[in-house]
Amino acid sequence: MLTIKCAKCSAKLMKYQKIGNGKVLRCFKDRIVKDYTIKKDNLVLCPHCLNVIGTDKGIFIKMNQGSFTYSGTKNC
């Protein structure tokens, strides 16, 4: 389970169940356990500083690299 946080203000954005090794490029919506983000015009924003975290593409969120950090373990 990964905890994804904003790179600017360190606000908690979501709890995500990552499967497999590798970078977090997409967050599939069915694997998001808790979501604290704001959605506006297909953009996913930090609730505190309004930093753009990613773009909503339907079944997944395409994450902007460098706009978030994460901690936790990945399920391989």
GIPE-V347765 format. One line per field, one symbol per residue. psi: psi as a letter, one per 20 degrees, with the letter a starting at -180 (. if undefined). Layout:
BEGIN
psi->???
END
This chain:
BEGIN
psi->pqopqphgikqpgqppnpprrrrnhqophiiogppjrppoljqpqpigikpohapokeirpopopiirrqqaqqp.
END
